[in-house]
Amino acid sequence: MATASAACNGGGLLYYKVLSVSMLLLLRWLVEPVAAACSVDAIYSFGDSIADTGNLLREGPVGFFASIGSYPYGQTLQKPTGRCSDGLLIIDYFAMALNLSLVSPYLDKGADFASGVNFAVAGATALDRSVLLLSGVMAPPASVPLSSQLDWFKSHLNATCPSQEDCTKKLAGALFLVGEIGGNDYNYGFLQGARSIQAMKAYVPQVINAIMDVAKEVIELGATQIIIPGNFPIGCSPSYLSLFSVSDAGDLDDRGCLKSYNAFAQHHNEQLQEAIDGLRKANTDVTIVYADYYGAFMHLLDHASLLGTYLT
């Protein structure tokens, strides 16, 4: 039976409802090539609500995220798990495709982390809170930026690796998901009315650098297989449409999405892919894959009637 999955991003303001057939499409698009080509013993994940499997719930969700500890969140899993969904997330499908158990959140101190560790936190940003505040952009109180997630990762390694050699061997057989991250940096600026599209473009190089810094660091620690996803078409999200389409109806494309905000997301993705290309050239012995979440989402949107997908 098809079940609906909802993922929230940007302070719980973006909701994408996707039937399980669509998740299977994403699985084929993004996961199966990795599963076929790579030997993976564990997954280490950094990101935001797209990947958080329970860290924010254990921190104490507040504001827009306060509801993730109750139904309908987790409804198809028989209990709320801290996922911004009524079911599974993309990272869960990665784990299943790789024959791993679902990846536990770092703050679940009772987990054995045999399949890796998930450091992602709903509401997280690529940039530190202090950087965002310089431009009047407020991150939620419980937001854990990418730099803090990296600190968690290093603490985990220090607690679980008897030696550097053991760590290097352990990480060589792991898959790293660095993102999706950065979407909230933009969401908070746009949705709080703090920044224009042109002004937010000044953040893009800083966001990309923050993502690349983490990718470089995990490579130095021993990572050999990395996936770095791009941003979604934010101009198709209900929150952006409800806030901005009335004031600028001429900005809508044939899909009913905001052209200017989708162009901004594409700008981020283009800059990210250029940075990834440079990272590949500097690390020819490391497999680094760009995950096209934008293209996957648009494919679902364009083929919704055939796939049994609905977006609200």
GUBA-160693 format. One record per residue (C-alpha): residue number from 0; residue in three letters; x, y, z. Coordinates in Angstrom, 2 decimals, always signed. Layout:
[rec NUM,'ALA',[X,Y,Z]],
...
***
This chain:
[rec 0,'MET',[+0.00,+0.00,+0.00]],
[rec 1,'ALA',[+1.34,+3.44,-0.90]],
[rec 2,'THR',[+2.05,+5.65,+2.08]],
[rec 3,'ALA',[+2.63,+9.39,+2.09]],
[rec 4,'SER',[+5.95,+10.76,+3.27]],
[rec 5,'ALA',[+6.40,+14.39,+4.31]],
[rec 6,'ALA',[+9.77,+16.11,+4.73]],
[rec 7,'CYS',[+10.10,+19.49,+6.39]],
[rec 8,'ASN',[+12.89,+21.93,+5.85]],
[rec 9,'GLY',[+13.61,+25.51,+6.82]],
[rec 10,'GLY',[+12.02,+25.64,+10.27]],
[rec 11,'GLY',[+9.33,+23.14,+9.35]],
[rec 12,'LEU',[+7.96,+25.44,+6.64]],
[rec 13,'LEU',[+8.49,+23.29,+3.58]],
[rec 14,'TYR',[+6.39,+20.17,+3.22]],
[rec 15,'TYR',[+6.72,+17.74,+0.35]],
[rec 16,'LYS',[+4.26,+14.85,+0.35]],
[rec 17,'VAL',[+5.49,+12.03,-1.82]],
[rec 18,'LEU',[+3.94,+8.59,-2.26]],
[rec 19,'SER',[+6.11,+5.55,-1.73]],
[rec 20,'VAL',[+6.29,+4.93,-5.49]],
[rec 21,'SER',[+8.11,+8.26,-5.72]],
[rec 22,'MET',[+10.55,+7.28,-3.02]],
[rec 23,'LEU',[+11.28,+4.14,-5.00]],
[rec 24,'LEU',[+12.00,+6.36,-8.00]],
[rec 25,'LEU',[+14.42,+8.42,-5.91]],
[rec 26,'LEU',[+15.96,+5.16,-4.73]],
[rec 27,'ARG',[+16.66,+4.09,-8.32]],
[rec 28,'TRP',[+17.86,+7.57,-9.30]],
[rec 29,'LEU',[+20.22,+8.25,-6.42]],
[rec 30,'VAL',[+20.88,+5.08,-4.48]],
[rec 31,'GLU',[+21.08,+2.04,-6.70]],
[rec 32,'PRO',[+24.15,+3.24,-8.69]],
[rec 33,'VAL',[+25.98,+3.68,-5.38]],
[rec 34,'ALA',[+24.85,+0.29,-4.11]],
[rec 35,'ALA',[+25.98,-1.41,-7.31]],
[rec 36,'ALA',[+29.36,+0.28,-7.53]],
[rec 37,'CYS',[+30.49,+0.55,-3.91]],
[rec 38,'SER',[+31.18,-1.66,-0.94]],
[rec 39,'VAL',[+29.74,+0.17,+2.05]],
[rec 40,'ASP',[+29.91,-0.95,+5.67]],
[rec 41,'ALA',[+28.45,+2.16,+7.29]],
[rec 42,'ILE',[+26.89,+5.57,+6.57]],
[rec 43,'TYR',[+27.91,+8.86,+8.17]],
[rec 44,'SER',[+25.44,+11.65,+7.52]],
[rec 45,'PHE',[+25.58,+15.44,+7.95]],
[rec 46,'GLY',[+22.64,+17.68,+7.14]],
[rec 47,'ASP',[+19.28,+19.09,+8.16]],
[rec 48,'SER',[+15.68,+17.87,+8.38]],
[rec 49,'ILE',[+15.97,+16.05,+5.06]],
[rec 50,'ALA',[+18.24,+13.55,+6.85]],
[rec 51,'ASP',[+17.66,+13.96,+10.61]],
[rec 52,'THR',[+16.48,+10.65,+12.09]],
[rec 53,'GLY',[+16.08,+11.88,+15.66]],
[rec 54,'ASN',[+18.76,+14.30,+16.84]],
[rec 55,'LEU',[+16.54,+17.36,+17.16]],
[rec 56,'LEU',[+13.89,+15.31,+18.96]],
[rec 57,'ARG',[+16.50,+14.40,+21.58]],
[rec 58,'GLU',[+17.72,+17.98,+21.82]],
[rec 59,'GLY',[+14.20,+19.22,+22.48]],
[rec 60,'PRO',[+12.42,+20.54,+19.36]],
[rec 61,'VAL',[+11.05,+24.06,+19.59]],
[rec 62,'GLY',[+9.15,+26.50,+17.41]],
[rec 63,'PHE',[+8.04,+25.12,+14.04]],
[rec 64,'PHE',[+9.64,+21.77,+14.88]],
[rec 65,'ALA',[+7.84,+21.25,+18.21]],
[rec 66,'SER',[+5.32,+18.90,+16.61]],
[rec 67,'ILE',[+7.81,+16.28,+15.34]],
[rec 68,'GLY',[+7.45,+14.30,+18.57]],
[rec 69,'SER',[+3.78,+13.57,+17.87]],
[rec 70,'TYR',[+1.57,+12.10,+15.16]],
[rec 71,'PRO',[+1.25,+12.28,+12.20]],
[rec 72,'TYR',[+5.07,+12.30,+12.33]],
[rec 73,'GLY',[+6.24,+8.69,+12.40]],
[rec 74,'GLN',[+2.73,+7.39,+11.84]],
[rec 75,'THR',[+3.74,+4.70,+9.35]],
[rec 76,'LEU',[+6.63,+3.70,+11.65]],
[rec 77,'GLN',[+4.24,+3.19,+14.59]],
[rec 78,'LYS',[+5.81,+6.03,+16.59]],
[rec 79,'PRO',[+7.35,+9.48,+16.11]],
[rec 80,'THR',[+11.09,+9.00,+15.58]],
[rec 81,'GLY',[+12.21,+12.59,+15.10]],
[rec 82,'ARG',[+12.07,+12.33,+11.32]],
[rec 83,'CYS',[+10.30,+15.26,+9.65]],
[rec 84,'SER',[+8.11,+12.69,+7.95]],
[rec 85,'ASP',[+5.33,+10.23,+8.61]],
[rec 86,'GLY',[+7.66,+7.55,+7.28]],
[rec 87,'LEU',[+11.18,+6.99,+5.97]],
[rec 88,'LEU',[+13.70,+9.52,+4.65]],
[rec 89,'ILE',[+16.15,+9.33,+1.73]],
[rec 90,'ILE',[+18.96,+8.25,+4.08]],
[rec 91,'ASP',[+16.81,+5.30,+5.18]],
[rec 92,'TYR',[+16.47,+4.17,+1.57]],
[rec 93,'PHE',[+20.23,+4.47,+1.14]],
[rec 94,'ALA',[+20.72,+2.20,+4.15]],
[rec 95,'MET',[+18.21,-0.38,+2.94]],
[rec 96,'ALA',[+19.67,-0.41,-0.58]],
[rec 97,'LEU',[+23.09,-1.07,+0.94]],
[rec 98,'ASN',[+21.73,-3.86,+3.20]],
[rec 99,'LEU',[+22.44,-1.85,+6.34]],
[rec 100,'SER',[+20.20,-1.24,+9.30]],
[rec 101,'LEU',[+18.69,+2.24,+9.57]],
[rec 102,'VAL',[+21.29,+4.77,+10.72]],
[rec 103,'SER',[+20.80,+5.93,+14.30]],
[rec 104,'PRO',[+21.02,+9.59,+15.34]],
[rec 105,'TYR',[+24.19,+10.58,+17.18]],
[rec 106,'LEU',[+22.28,+11.73,+20.27]],
[rec 107,'ASP',[+20.70,+8.28,+20.72]],
[rec 108,'LYS',[+23.27,+7.15,+23.27]],
[rec 109,'GLY',[+21.68,+3.70,+23.48]],
[rec 110,'ALA',[+22.42,+2.90,+19.83]],
[rec 111,'ASP',[+25.28,+0.61,+18.79]],
[rec 112,'PHE',[+26.00,+2.60,+15.58]],
[rec 113,'ALA',[+26.91,-0.59,+13.72]],
[rec 114,'SER',[+25.61,+0.93,+10.47]],
[rec 115,'GLY',[+27.17,+4.34,+11.01]],
[rec 116,'VAL',[+26.01,+7.55,+12.66]],
[rec 117,'ASN',[+23.62,+10.28,+11.63]],
[rec 118,'PHE',[+24.74,+13.77,+12.74]],
[rec 119,'ALA',[+22.08,+15.66,+10.79]],
[rec 120,'VAL',[+19.78,+17.96,+12.77]],
[rec 121,'ALA',[+16.50,+19.43,+11.57]],
[rec 122,'GLY',[+16.83,+23.18,+11.11]],
[rec 123,'ALA',[+20.61,+23.01,+10.71]],
[rec 124,'THR',[+22.55,+25.53,+8.65]],
[rec 125,'ALA',[+25.82,+25.31,+6.75]],
[rec 126,'LEU',[+26.96,+28.58,+8.30]],
[rec 127,'ASP',[+27.39,+29.26,+12.01]],
[rec 128,'ARG',[+24.72,+31.28,+13.79]],
[rec 129,'SER',[+27.14,+34.19,+14.33]],
[rec 130,'VAL',[+27.72,+34.52,+10.58]],
[rec 131,'LEU',[+23.99,+34.61,+9.84]],
[rec 132,'LEU',[+23.35,+37.14,+12.62]],
[rec 133,'LEU',[+25.72,+39.60,+10.97]],
[rec 134,'SER',[+23.05,+40.05,+8.28]],
[rec 135,'GLY',[+20.10,+39.92,+10.64]],
[rec 136,'VAL',[+19.19,+36.30,+9.87]],
[rec 137,'MET',[+18.03,+34.30,+12.88]],
[rec 138,'ALA',[+18.53,+30.53,+13.17]],
[rec 139,'PRO',[+16.31,+28.56,+15.61]],
[rec 140,'PRO',[+17.74,+28.16,+19.14]],
[rec 141,'ALA',[+18.29,+24.41,+18.73]],
[rec 142,'SER',[+19.96,+24.72,+15.31]],
[rec 143,'VAL',[+23.20,+22.73,+15.09]],
[rec 144,'PRO',[+25.36,+24.09,+12.23]],
[rec 145,'LEU',[+27.55,+21.96,+10.03]],
[rec 146,'SER',[+30.69,+22.83,+12.01]],
[rec 147,'SER',[+29.12,+21.47,+15.21]],
[rec 148,'GLN',[+28.05,+18.28,+13.43]],
[rec 149,'LEU',[+31.65,+17.82,+12.35]],
[rec 150,'ASP',[+32.73,+18.25,+15.99]],
[rec 151,'TRP',[+30.26,+15.49,+16.95]],
[rec 152,'PHE',[+31.78,+13.27,+14.29]],
[rec 153,'LYS',[+35.30,+13.82,+15.61]],
[rec 154,'SER',[+34.13,+13.11,+19.17]],
[rec 155,'HIS',[+32.55,+9.88,+17.96]],
[rec 156,'LEU',[+35.79,+8.82,+16.29]],
[rec 157,'ASN',[+37.81,+9.64,+19.41]],
[rec 158,'ALA',[+35.46,+7.50,+21.47]],
[rec 159,'THR',[+35.30,+4.51,+19.13]],
[rec 160,'CYS',[+38.66,+4.22,+17.32]],
[rec 161,'PRO',[+41.55,+2.63,+19.27]],
[rec 162,'SER',[+44.03,+4.20,+16.84]],
[rec 163,'GLN',[+44.26,+6.43,+13.79]],
[rec 164,'GLU',[+44.92,+3.37,+11.64]],
[rec 165,'ASP',[+41.70,+1.78,+12.88]],
[rec 166,'CYS',[+39.79,+4.98,+12.07]],
[rec 167,'THR',[+41.26,+5.18,+8.57]],
[rec 168,'LYS',[+40.31,+1.57,+7.84]],
[rec 169,'LYS',[+36.83,+2.07,+9.28]],
[rec 170,'LEU',[+36.12,+5.20,+7.26]],
[rec 171,'ALA',[+37.49,+3.76,+4.01]],
[rec 172,'GLY',[+34.53,+1.37,+3.93]],
[rec 173,'ALA',[+31.92,+4.01,+4.75]],
[rec 174,'LEU',[+29.63,+6.20,+2.68]],
[rec 175,'PHE',[+29.50,+9.88,+3.67]],
[rec 176,'LEU',[+26.45,+12.05,+3.01]],
[rec 177,'VAL',[+27.42,+15.71,+3.27]],
[rec 178,'GLY',[+23.99,+17.32,+2.93]],
[rec 179,'GLU',[+21.61,+18.29,+1.75]],
[rec 180,'ILE',[+22.73,+21.34,+3.74]],
[rec 181,'GLY',[+22.57,+25.08,+3.08]],
[rec 182,'GLY',[+18.88,+25.22,+2.25]],
[rec 183,'ASN',[+18.04,+26.56,+5.68]],
[rec 184,'ASP',[+20.64,+29.34,+5.42]],
[rec 185,'TYR',[+18.63,+30.63,+2.48]],
[rec 186,'ASN',[+15.20,+29.76,+3.89]],
[rec 187,'TYR',[+15.74,+31.73,+7.07]],
[rec 188,'GLY',[+16.89,+34.78,+5.11]],
[rec 189,'PHE',[+14.08,+34.65,+2.55]],
[rec 190,'LEU',[+11.20,+33.60,+4.81]],
[rec 191,'GLN',[+12.09,+36.06,+7.57]],
[rec 192,'GLY',[+12.11,+38.81,+4.96]],
[rec 193,'ALA',[+15.64,+39.69,+5.93]],
[rec 194,'ARG',[+17.30,+39.40,+2.52]],
[rec 195,'SER',[+16.50,+39.80,-1.17]],
[rec 196,'ILE',[+17.47,+37.21,-3.77]],
[rec 197,'GLN',[+20.38,+39.37,-4.92]],
[rec 198,'ALA',[+21.56,+39.89,-1.35]],
[rec 199,'MET',[+21.29,+36.18,-0.55]],
[rec 200,'LYS',[+23.59,+35.39,-3.48]],
[rec 201,'ALA',[+26.40,+36.81,-1.35]],
[rec 202,'TYR',[+25.88,+33.86,+1.02]],
[rec 203,'VAL',[+26.30,+31.21,-1.68]],
[rec 204,'PRO',[+30.13,+31.15,-1.75]],
[rec 205,'GLN',[+30.21,+31.01,+2.06]],
[rec 206,'VAL',[+27.70,+28.13,+2.14]],
[rec 207,'ILE',[+29.61,+26.24,-0.55]],
[rec 208,'ASN',[+32.90,+26.77,+1.31]],
[rec 209,'ALA',[+31.35,+25.42,+4.54]],
[rec 210,'ILE',[+30.20,+22.27,+2.72]],
[rec 211,'MET',[+33.57,+21.82,+1.02]],
[rec 212,'ASP',[+35.44,+22.33,+4.31]],
[rec 213,'VAL',[+33.58,+19.39,+5.85]],
[rec 214,'ALA',[+34.09,+17.25,+2.75]],
[rec 215,'LYS',[+37.83,+18.01,+2.79]],
[rec 216,'GLU',[+38.10,+17.23,+6.48]],
[rec 217,'VAL',[+36.37,+13.84,+6.27]],
[rec 218,'ILE',[+38.64,+12.99,+3.31]],
[rec 219,'GLU',[+41.67,+13.85,+5.44]],
[rec 220,'LEU',[+40.30,+11.56,+8.14]],
[rec 221,'GLY',[+39.95,+8.66,+5.69]],
[rec 222,'ALA',[+36.69,+9.00,+3.73]],
[rec 223,'THR',[+36.79,+7.50,+0.24]],
[rec 224,'GLN',[+33.11,+7.62,-0.84]],
[rec 225,'ILE',[+31.14,+10.86,-0.54]],
[rec 226,'ILE',[+27.76,+12.04,-1.80]],
[rec 227,'ILE',[+27.06,+15.79,-1.77]],
[rec 228,'PRO',[+23.46,+16.67,-2.66]],
[rec 229,'GLY',[+22.29,+19.95,-4.15]],
[rec 230,'ASN',[+19.37,+22.11,-3.12]],
[rec 231,'PHE',[+15.71,+21.54,-4.00]],
[rec 232,'PRO',[+13.64,+23.79,-6.30]],
[rec 233,'ILE',[+12.52,+26.09,-3.49]],
[rec 234,'GLY',[+10.35,+28.08,-5.89]],
[rec 235,'CYS',[+7.98,+25.08,-6.02]],
[rec 236,'SER',[+7.55,+24.83,-2.24]],
[rec 237,'PRO',[+4.23,+25.85,-0.68]],
[rec 238,'SER',[+5.83,+28.23,+1.82]],
[rec 239,'TYR',[+7.58,+30.26,-0.87]],
[rec 240,'LEU',[+4.52,+30.20,-3.10]],
[rec 241,'SER',[+2.20,+31.38,-0.32]],
[rec 242,'LEU',[+4.54,+34.22,+0.65]],
[rec 243,'PHE',[+5.80,+35.45,-2.71]],
[rec 244,'SER',[+3.47,+34.44,-5.56]],
[rec 245,'VAL',[+0.75,+36.95,-4.63]],
[rec 246,'SER',[+3.17,+39.87,-4.74]],
[rec 247,'ASP',[+4.69,+38.72,-8.05]],
[rec 248,'ALA',[+2.29,+36.52,-10.00]],
[rec 249,'GLY',[+4.32,+37.18,-13.16]],
[rec 250,'ASP',[+7.20,+35.18,-11.65]],
[rec 251,'LEU',[+5.31,+31.89,-12.00]],
[rec 252,'ASP',[+6.46,+29.39,-14.63]],
[rec 253,'ASP',[+4.39,+26.77,-16.47]],
[rec 254,'ARG',[+4.61,+24.46,-13.44]],
[rec 255,'GLY',[+3.25,+27.14,-11.13]],
[rec 256,'CYS',[+6.66,+27.55,-9.47]],
[rec 257,'LEU',[+8.50,+30.79,-8.75]],
[rec 258,'LYS',[+11.10,+31.22,-11.49]],
[rec 259,'SER',[+13.34,+33.60,-9.55]],
[rec 260,'TYR',[+13.67,+31.37,-6.49]],
[rec 261,'ASN',[+14.26,+28.26,-8.58]],
[rec 262,'ALA',[+16.94,+30.17,-10.48]],
[rec 263,'PHE',[+18.56,+30.96,-7.13]],
[rec 264,'ALA',[+18.52,+27.25,-6.17]],
[rec 265,'GLN',[+20.07,+26.41,-9.54]],
[rec 266,'HIS',[+22.75,+29.05,-8.96]],
[rec 267,'HIS',[+23.63,+27.37,-5.65]],
[rec 268,'ASN',[+23.72,+23.97,-7.34]],
[rec 269,'GLU',[+25.94,+25.19,-10.18]],
[rec 270,'GLN',[+28.41,+26.70,-7.73]],
[rec 271,'LEU',[+28.34,+23.53,-5.66]],
[rec 272,'GLN',[+29.06,+21.34,-8.69]],
[rec 273,'GLU',[+32.01,+23.53,-9.66]],
[rec 274,'ALA',[+33.42,+23.16,-6.16]],
[rec 275,'ILE',[+32.88,+19.40,-6.27]],
[rec 276,'ASP',[+34.74,+19.21,-9.59]],
[rec 277,'GLY',[+37.69,+20.95,-7.95]],
[rec 278,'LEU',[+37.54,+18.60,-4.98]],
[rec 279,'ARG',[+37.57,+15.58,-7.32]],
[rec 280,'LYS',[+40.65,+16.86,-9.14]],
[rec 281,'ALA',[+42.46,+17.34,-5.84]],
[rec 282,'ASN',[+41.43,+13.87,-4.58]],
[rec 283,'THR',[+41.55,+11.49,-7.52]],
[rec 284,'ASP',[+41.49,+8.44,-5.24]],
[rec 285,'VAL',[+38.18,+9.46,-3.65]],
[rec 286,'THR',[+34.73,+8.89,-5.21]],
[rec 287,'ILE',[+32.72,+12.11,-4.90]],
[rec 288,'VAL',[+29.18,+12.14,-6.30]],
[rec 289,'TYR',[+26.86,+15.10,-6.76]],
[rec 290,'ALA',[+23.24,+14.11,-5.98]],
[rec 291,'ASP',[+20.79,+16.04,-8.13]],
[rec 292,'TYR',[+17.89,+16.51,-5.70]],
[rec 293,'TYR',[+16.65,+19.41,-7.84]],
[rec 294,'GLY',[+16.33,+17.24,-10.94]],
[rec 295,'ALA',[+14.80,+14.35,-9.01]],
[rec 296,'PHE',[+12.16,+16.61,-7.48]],
[rec 297,'MET',[+11.32,+18.15,-10.84]],
[rec 298,'HIS',[+10.99,+14.68,-12.37]],
[rec 299,'LEU',[+8.44,+13.77,-9.71]],
[rec 300,'LEU',[+6.57,+17.02,-10.26]],
[rec 301,'ASP',[+6.49,+16.65,-14.04]],
[rec 302,'HIS',[+5.35,+13.00,-13.88]],
[rec 303,'ALA',[+3.07,+13.24,-10.85]],
[rec 304,'SER',[-0.01,+11.90,-12.63]],
[rec 305,'LEU',[+1.87,+8.83,-13.86]],
[rec 306,'LEU',[+3.70,+8.13,-10.58]],
[rec 307,'GLY',[+0.78,+8.49,-8.22]],
[rec 308,'THR',[+2.53,+11.42,-6.59]],
[rec 309,'TYR',[+0.82,+14.36,-4.98]],
[rec 310,'LEU',[+2.38,+17.55,-3.70]],
[rec 311,'THR',[+0.59,+19.92,-1.34]],
***
